[in-house]
Amino acid sequence: MKVLLFANTDWYLFNYRLPLARALKKRGDDVILLSPPGRYSTLLESEGFTWLPFPLARKGMNPLAELATIFRLTSVLRKIKPDLVHFFTIKAVLYGSIAARVSGVRRIVNAITGLGYIFSDANPILRFIVTTLYRASLGNTSVVFQNPDDLALFLQNHLITSSQAYLIPGSGVDIQIFHPTPEPAGDPVIMLAGRLLHSKGVPEFVQAARQIHKDGLKARFVIVGEPYLDNPDSVQPHELAAWKSEAEVEIWGWHDDMAEMISQAAIVCLPTRYKEGLPRLLLEAGASSRPVIATDIPGCRMVIRNGENGLIIPPGDLTALIDSLKTLILDPALRNKMGTCGRKIVEQEFSVNSVITQTLTVYNQI
């Protein structure tokens, strides 16, 4: 087949869907990758894939400009004539589904990779608009969800029918790249990594660091990532600068090699309120045999089994976050036990090979 994968960044395609693209290429499919241009496009091309630039305003709200985007995408799909399209991220799903149907593509797969800011903290009017667009776009497409809560929400709101829905747990993790390593010597490092959004729990992480240090416990708190300024919920550079000046947390910035980053941690922390799909940080931590503290929300609770491979806390509960951190900081044996359990869970349920197999099964069925 000629298969087109479309996302709102080349970073997403490279970091989350490259193994799928490789598997398609290996079985003989013609793979075309479509995204806005960025520094990962050359890496995609170096893998031997056809990558095409498609400018997409991720936070654009002008109706005429957004309609023009759909027309441009329709034109691209008519030229490419793919046998199957797979769309990732909200705008790619909404606009791609419409453009694919208009251009005559019959096999359409949409990935709901979490509900994101729109369903977390956005105003109700914006949420209503996006929900209406989902209802208009998803008909007669196959829709892949990363967790059962999101699937149930779409069914309850009549955005899809049960015959359209598939459940595949995330994008998987390469258990060869992310593998167990000994915990580094010295004070335990607690790491939060990813897109730096307020709803990802970054301010709570900083507050917890302040209290832990005030209580006299020895630990290093590290933030890995950079602001996501296209998102109105983004942590701002001046906030990072202020936190860094306090010396309560270390700001490590953006790093591509997350396996190396996680190997330097003793505990991975994700106190998120964000409407996650299935956070890959949790999978990467588990594959690396690191215990995790995460919140009791869809996606997180699909990976973390409380007391086994990590600790689950209520979202927004700073006291619970601090208590959980103290528990793991003071008990290296418990950290080791949970890390070992986390590795087994990822191997059995969340490896990238398993996700690819399930995805190709969806392709074959449609």
C-alpha positions in Angstrom: 0.0 0.0 0.0 0.8 3.7 -0.2 0.5 4.8 3.5 0.5 8.4 4.6 1.3 9.4 8.3 0.4 13.0 9.2 1.1 14.8 12.5 1.4 18.4 13.7 5.2 18.2 14.1 8.0 16.3 12.5 9.2 15.8 16.1 6.1 13.7 16.8 6.6 11.5 13.8 10.3 11.0 14.6 10.0 10.3 18.3 6.7 8.4 18.4 5.9 6.9 15.0 9.3 6.1 13.4 9.2 2.4 14.4 5.7 2.1 12.7 7.1 3.8 9.6 10.0 1.4 9.6 7.8 -1.6 10.0 5.6 -0.5 7.1 8.6 0.1 4.9 10.0 -3.3 5.8 6.9 -5.1 4.7 7.0 -3.3 1.4 4.7 -0.4 1.8 5.4 3.0 0.3 5.5 5.3 3.3 5.0 9.1 3.0 5.4 11.3 6.1 3.6 14.7 6.3 4.2 17.4 8.9 5.2 21.0 9.3 8.9 21.5 8.8 11.4 21.3 11.6 14.8 20.0 12.6 13.6 16.3 12.5 12.6 16.3 8.9 16.1 15.6 7.7 16.4 12.7 10.1 13.2 11.3 8.7 14.5 11.6 5.2 17.8 10.1 6.2 15.8 6.9 7.1 14.8 6.7 3.4 11.3 8.0 3.8 9.5 10.5 1.6 8.8 13.5 3.9 6.7 16.4 2.7 6.3 19.8 4.4 2.9 20.9 5.3 2.6 24.2 7.3 0.0 23.9 10.0 -0.8 26.6 12.6 -1.2 24.6 15.8 -2.9 27.4 17.7 -4.6 29.1 14.7 -8.3 30.0 15.3 -9.1 32.2 12.2 -11.9 30.3 10.4 -10.9 31.4 6.9 -7.2 30.4 7.5 -8.3 27.0 8.9 -10.6 26.4 6.0 -7.7 27.2 3.6 -5.6 24.7 5.5 -8.2 22.0 4.8 -8.3 22.9 1.1 -4.5 22.7 0.9 -4.5 19.4 2.6 -7.2 18.1 0.2 -5.0 19.1 -2.7 -2.0 17.3 -1.3 -3.9 14.1 -0.7 -5.3 14.2 -4.3 -1.8 14.4 -5.6 -0.4 11.6 -3.4 -3.4 9.3 -3.8 -2.7 7.2 -0.6 -4.4 3.9 -0.1 -4.5 4.5 3.7 -4.0 7.6 5.9 -3.2 7.7 9.6 -3.6 11.0 11.4 -2.1 11.9 14.8 -2.8 14.9 17.0 -6.0 17.0 17.1 -5.7 19.2 14.1 -4.3 16.5 11.9 -7.2 14.3 12.9 -9.9 16.9 12.4 -8.7 18.5 9.2 -7.1 15.3 7.8 -10.4 13.3 8.1 -12.3 15.9 6.2 -9.7 16.3 3.5 -9.3 12.6 3.1 -13.0 12.0 2.5 -13.2 15.0 0.0 -10.2 13.7 -1.9 -11.6 10.1 -2.1 -9.4 8.3 0.4 -11.5 5.4 1.8 -9.2 4.0 4.5 -8.8 6.5 7.3 -7.3 5.8 10.7 -7.4 8.5 13.4 -5.3 8.3 16.6 -6.7 10.0 19.6 -3.4 10.6 21.5 -5.1 12.2 24.5 -7.6 14.9 25.0 -5.0 17.6 25.8 -5.5 21.2 26.8 -8.9 21.4 25.1 -10.4 19.0 27.5 -8.3 20.0 30.5 -8.4 23.8 31.1 -9.7 25.3 27.9 -12.9 27.4 28.0 -16.2 25.6 27.4 -16.9 27.3 24.1 -13.6 26.1 22.6 -14.3 22.6 23.9 -17.8 22.7 22.3 -16.3 23.7 19.0 -13.7 20.9 19.0 -16.3 18.4 20.1 -18.6 19.4 17.2 -15.7 19.1 14.8 -14.8 15.7 16.1 -18.4 14.5 15.5 -18.3 15.9 12.0 -14.9 14.5 11.2 -14.7 11.0 12.6 -17.7 9.4 10.8 -16.7 6.4 8.6 -13.2 6.4 10.0 -11.3 3.9 12.2 -10.4 5.5 15.6 -7.6 4.3 17.8 -7.5 5.3 21.5 -4.7 5.0 23.9 -6.8 4.4 27.0 -10.3 3.1 27.7 -11.4 6.3 29.4 -11.0 8.4 26.3 -12.8 5.7 24.2 -15.7 5.6 26.7 -16.0 9.4 26.6 -16.2 9.5 22.8 -18.8 6.7 22.8 -20.9 8.4 25.6 -20.9 11.7 23.6 -21.8 9.9 20.4 -18.7 11.1 18.6 -18.1 7.5 17.3 -19.8 4.1 17.2 -18.3 1.1 18.9 -17.6 -0.5 15.5 -15.1 2.3 14.7 -13.1 2.0 17.9 -9.8 0.3 18.6 -7.7 0.4 21.8 -4.0 0.3 21.5 -1.9 1.4 24.5 0.1 4.4 23.4 3.0 4.4 20.9 5.0 1.8 22.8 8.6 2.0 24.0 11.7 0.3 22.7 12.8 -2.0 25.5 16.3 -2.3 24.0 17.0 1.4 24.1 15.3 1.9 27.5 16.7 -0.8 29.7 17.5 -1.3 33.4 20.5 0.5 34.8 21.8 0.8 38.3 20.6 3.8 40.3 23.3 6.4 40.4 25.2 7.0 43.6 24.6 10.1 45.7 21.4 11.9 46.6 18.4 10.5 44.7 17.4 12.5 41.6 13.7 13.1 41.1 12.9 13.9 37.5 10.0 15.5 35.7 10.4 15.4 31.9 8.3 16.4 28.9 6.5 19.4 27.5 6.5 22.0 30.2 2.9 22.9 30.8 1.3 24.1 34.0 -1.3 21.3 33.7 1.5 18.7 33.6 2.1 19.6 37.2 5.4 21.5 36.8 4.5 24.2 39.5 3.5 21.5 41.9 6.8 19.7 41.3 8.6 22.9 42.2 6.5 23.4 45.4 7.2 19.8 46.4 10.9 20.3 46.0 10.8 23.4 48.2 9.0 21.5 51.0 11.2 18.4 50.7 14.3 20.5 51.1 12.7 22.6 53.9 12.1 19.3 55.7 15.8 18.4 55.5 15.7 15.5 53.1 18.6 15.1 50.7 17.4 14.9 47.0 17.9 16.6 43.7 14.8 17.8 41.7 15.4 18.0 38.0 13.2 19.4 35.2 14.0 18.1 31.7 12.2 19.8 28.7 11.4 23.2 27.4 8.3 25.5 27.3 5.7 24.7 24.8 4.9 28.3 23.9 2.3 27.4 21.2 0.1 26.2 24.0 -1.6 28.9 26.2 -0.9 26.6 29.2 2.9 26.7 28.7 5.3 27.4 31.5 7.0 30.7 30.6 10.7 31.2 30.3 10.7 33.8 33.2 9.1 31.2 35.5 11.9 28.7 34.7 14.5 31.4 35.3 12.9 32.2 38.7 12.9 28.6 39.7 16.5 28.1 38.6 17.5 31.1 40.7 15.9 29.6 43.8 18.2 26.6 43.4 15.4 24.3 44.6 15.2 22.6 41.2 17.7 22.0 38.4 16.7 23.0 34.9 18.3 20.6 32.4 16.5 21.9 29.3 15.7 19.9 26.2 17.4 16.5 25.6 16.9 14.1 22.8 18.4 11.1 24.6 15.8 10.3 27.2 17.2 6.9 27.9 20.4 8.7 29.2 18.4 11.2 31.1 16.2 8.6 32.9 19.3 6.5 33.8 20.4 9.5 35.9 17.2 9.5 37.9 16.1 7.5 41.0 12.5 8.5 40.7 10.4 9.7 37.8 7.5 12.1 38.7 4.5 13.2 36.6 2.0 15.0 38.8 -0.2 15.9 35.8 -3.7 17.1 35.5 -3.5 17.1 31.7 -5.8 14.9 29.7 -3.1 12.4 28.8 -3.5 9.6 26.2 -0.8 7.3 27.6 2.3 9.2 28.8 5.3 7.6 27.2 7.5 9.0 30.0 5.9 6.4 32.3 6.7 3.6 29.8 10.3 4.9 29.4 10.7 5.0 33.2 9.3 1.5 33.6 11.5 0.1 30.9 14.4 1.7 32.6 13.4 0.1 35.9 12.6 3.4 37.6 9.6 3.8 40.0 7.1 6.5 39.1 4.8 8.9 41.0 1.9 9.8 38.8 -1.7 11.1 39.2 -4.9 9.1 39.1 -6.1 10.1 35.7 -6.7 8.2 32.4 -3.5 7.0 30.8 -1.4 7.2 34.0 -3.5 4.7 35.9 -3.3 2.3 32.9 0.4 2.0 33.4 1.0 2.6 37.1 -0.3 -0.1 39.6 -0.3 1.6 42.9 2.3 0.1 45.3 3.7 -2.2 42.6 5.6 -0.2 40.0 4.9 3.2 41.5 2.6 5.4 43.5 -0.7 7.0 42.4 -1.8 10.3 43.9 -4.9 12.4 43.4 -4.3 15.2 40.8 -3.6 18.5 42.3 -2.9 17.1 45.8 0.4 18.6 46.9 0.4 16.9 50.3 0.0 13.5 48.6 2.8 14.3 46.2 5.2 15.3 49.0 4.3 12.3 51.1 4.8 9.9 48.1 8.2 11.6 47.4 9.3 11.2 51.0 8.3 7.5 50.9 10.5 6.7 47.9 13.3 9.0 48.8 13.7 7.3 52.2 13.4 3.7 50.9 16.0 2.6 48.3 14.9 -1.0 48.6 11.3 0.0 47.7 12.5 2.0 44.7 14.4 -1.0 43.5 11.5 -3.4 43.9 9.1 -1.1 42.1 11.6 -0.5 39.3 12.0 -4.2 38.7 8.2 -4.6 38.6 7.9 -1.7 36.2 10.3 -3.3 33.8 8.2 -6.5 33.7 5.0 -4.7 33.1 6.4 -2.7 30.2 7.9 -5.9 28.6 4.6 -7.7 28.9 2.2 -4.9 27.8 3.8 -1.9 26.3 6.7 -2.8 24.1 6.9 -0.9 20.7 6.7 -4.2 18.8 3.4 -5.1 20.4 2.0 -1.7 19.5 3.2 -2.0 15.9 1.6 -5.5 15.6 -1.7 -4.2 16.9 -1.6 -1.2 14.5 -0.9 -3.3 11.5 -3.8 -5.5 12.5 -6.0 -2.5 12.3 -4.7 -1.6 8.9 -5.3 -5.1 7.6 -8.8 -5.2 9.0 -9.8 -2.0 7.1 
